[in-house]
Amino acid sequence: MRAEDLVIFILSHKSPNNCESLETIKRLNYKGKWYIIIDNEDDIDSYKAIYKDHLIIYDKSKYKYTTDLGYSIKNIPSFSHAVFARNAAEDIAKDLKLDHYIIADDDIYDIHLRVVIDDKLPITHINDINEPLCLYYEYMMSNNLTCVGLGTPNFYMSGAEGIKTGAPFRRRCVSNFYMRNMSIPVKWVGPIDDFTTSITNDKRGNTFLTLYPLAISVRPQYTQKGAKSNSGEVEFYKNSNSFQRSYVAYIMAPSFVTVKYYNGNYLPYIKNDYAYPKIISDKYKSK
């Protein structure tokens, strides 16, 4: 994989003058192609004036009723949700005949390494993102993975010990920054779209992983209602509640998802022993 062949789609909404992710990848000397993706209900003229040929506009109406949010149509809290853009990105990548693409939300202000050094887990800053992304691509394609993502700060809360004693990855991806293998089709679903899409694919053997070495930093993500305060999902979160959103994940995978109350919100959790396909020893083979 050449760095020049990498493709990043940055999802943006009503913030043409504030795309931190673009500034971040430029600062890290990114050499590949990049595009800003918006829907046709956004401020198109403002985006065109800034991003010109790097702007891709999708028709949101095409995805409103073909994306499974887990609600009946009449009860959908709002159509202001990034899941539509994620499904549009799948189609855009097909149209461009890409074998992969990378999605980035527009509020990423740093990408760095988190590796154990002398029993500590420091943030190690980098000045070139190309080789790490090429290595992620090679790992994804050689192992026929569906999606690989970068870590977010909560993944490293257990420190060096948590990384050393566990696997070098985490099952499922978060949606802030991920790379997709286009040989495996994916439909993004659910109000907690990264969680729900990961589990509904993983149970069929389409593997979603977060690989720990690369991590991102984003601005404070959530208001008290749950949505990013500057995102296109504020209205959706305002008109729904954490139990509804988590319950959708449960009904899509009831055999291994449970919903728990934590710190004022309901959150979905995965029962790992039941979640993923396993290779069974021959000793259990019926005689």
N, C-alpha and C positions, 0 to 999 in steps of 0.2 A: 504494500500500500504506500503510495506517495502522498505526502502531506497535501500536495496540490489537488488531490482527488477527493479529499474530505469535503463533506457538505454539511453545513449547519443551518437549520431553520430556527429563527428566533421568533417565538410567539409574542405578539404585542397587542395591547388593547388600550386605546385612548391615551397613549403616552408617546406621541411621535418625537418629543424632544427629550425623552428620558429613557434611553435604552442602555442601561448599564452593562448588559451582557456583551453588546457589541464593542463597547469601549474596553471591556475586560479581555476579550479574545484578541483585539488589536494590540493591546499592551503586551500580551503573551505571544506576539509575533505569529499569530495564526496565518497560515499560507493558503488554506483551502477556500472554497466558495462559501458564501453566506447569503442568506435571504431573510427578510423580515416578512412574516406572514400575518395578515389581518383579515377580518371578514368585511363583507361589502356593506355592513351597517356602521362601519367606523368612519373616522375623519380621513377619507381617502386623499383629498387634496393636500393636506398637511404632510401625510406620509410620503406622497409622491414627490413633493418639493425637496424632501431631505434624502430619501433613499433611492429614488429614480428606478434604475433597472434592477435594483436589489429587492424591490417590493413585489410580493405575490399576494393577490387578493382572491379569496375564495367566497363562493356563494353560500352563505350560512343557511339559507332555507333548504338547501340540499341535505343538510345533516340534522336539522331540528327533529325530524320525525323518523329518521333511520338510525339514530343513536339511542341505545338502550340506557336510559338514566335510572331505570328501576322504578319509575313512577308511571301511573297511567297518564295519558296525554293531558287530560283535563286537570291533573293534580301536580304537574311539573311546576316547581316553585318559581322558576325563571329560566329563560334561555340564555342568560348571561353565564356561560361556563366554558372553560378551556377545553373540555372534552370534544367539543365540535371541531375546534382547530386541530386537535390531535388526529382525529379521523380524516380531516381534510389533508393533513400532512402526509398521511399514508397514500392518498390518491395522487397528491402532487409528486411524491417520490416515484410512484408508478409511471406517471406521465413523463417524468424526466429520465426514466429508465435507469434509476439508481439501484445499486445493490445494497446500499445502506443510506442512512441519514442520521443526523444528530439533532435532537430537539433541545433548545434552551429557553427557559422562561426569560423575561427581559430584565430581571432584577438581580442578576448574579454579579457581585462586585469583586470576587476573587476565586481563582482555582489554584489549588496547592496540593502538596503531598502530605499524607498522614501515615507515616511508617514508624515502627518501633525502633528507637535508637537508645541504647543503654537503659533499657527498661522504662523508657519514657515515650510519650506519643506526641512529639512536638508538631507544630505546623511548619512545614518546610516550603518556603516560597520558591517558585520557579519563574523563569523568564521566557520559556518556550513551551508551548502546549502541543506542538506538532508530533513529536516522537511519542509522548504518552498516549495521545489519541490514536495514533497508528498502531500502537501495541494493543490498545483496547479493541481496535478493529480486528487485528489478527487473532486475538484470543476469542472474540465472539464468533468469527467465521470458522476458525479451525475446530471449534467445539460445537458448531451448529446451534448456538444460543439464539434465542429470539430477541432478547433485549439486554443490554448491560448499562448500568447507570453509575453515576458518581455518588460518593457518600455525602450526607448532610450532617451538620454538627451533632444531632442527637445520636447518630450511629457510633460516636466515639466517646460517649459519656462514661463508659466503663473503663476508659483509659487503656494503657498498654496491656494490662493483664487480660482484658476482654478480647483484644485482638490476638494475643499470643495463644490463648487457650482455645479459641474458636476457629472456624474455617476462615479463609482469607476473603470471604465474600458473605453477603447476606441474601437470602432468597427474597425476591421481589425488588422492584425498582421504585424510586421516587421520581416524580415527574419533572422536577426542576431541570435536570440535565441527563439525557439518556441517549444511547445509540441503538438503532434498530437494524436488524438483519431482514432485508426485504424479501428473502426467499421464503419466509414464513409469514403468512398473512395474519394481521391482527386487527380486531375491532376494539376500540377503547370504549369502556362501559362504566356506568355508575357515577354517582356524585363524588365519591372519593376515588377518582378514576385510576390513579396509579395503583392503589391497593387492590381494587376490584379487578382491574384488567390483569394484573400480575397473577392473582390467585385463580382466576377463571382459565388462564392459559397454562399456568404451572400444573394444574391438576390433570391436564391432557398431555403433559410432557413437553410443552413449549416453554422453555426455561427463561425466566427473568432473574437476573442477578445484579446486585450492587457490588462492585469490586472496590475494596477498601482503599487501595493506595491513593487514588485521586479523590479529592473532596472539594466541595464548593462552599462559598459563603454567600448568603443572601441577606437582604434587609429584614428587620423584624417582620415576620410573616403574617401575624394574625391579629385581628381585632378581637374584642370579647365575643363577637358573634361567630368567629371562626375564619372568615375570609381574609385574604390579603387586603389591606386597607386601600391599596391603590390599584387593585386588580379588577378584571371584568367579572369576578365572581361574587362581589359584595352583595348584589341584589339576590343572587341565588341563596347565599348563606343567610341573609336577612329574612328570607321567606321560608326557610326550612329550619330544622333543628338537628342537633348532633345524633339523637336517637334515630330519626328517619334516615339520615345519611349512612349511619353504621348498619342499620337494619337491612339496607339494600345489599351490603356486602354479605350479611348473614344469609339472606334468602337466595343469593346466587351460589353460595357454597355452604349449606347448612351442616354438612358432615364435619367440617373442620374450622369454621369461623364461629367465634363467640363474641358477644358484645358485653363490655364491662364499663362501669361508671368510674371515672378517674378525674379528679381535680376539676369538677364542675361540668364535665362533658362525658358523653357516651362515646366509646372508641371500639373499633373492631380489632380482634386479636386472632392470630392463626394458631391452631393446635397442630404443631409441626408433624407430630407422629402420624397424623391422618391426612396430611395435605398433599403429599407429593408421591408420584409413582416410585416404587421401590423394586429392586432386584431381589427376588426371594431365593433363598438357598434351596438346592435340590433336595435337601433332607425333608422338606415339606411337600414334596411331590407325591401325589396320591399313587398308591400301588395297585 
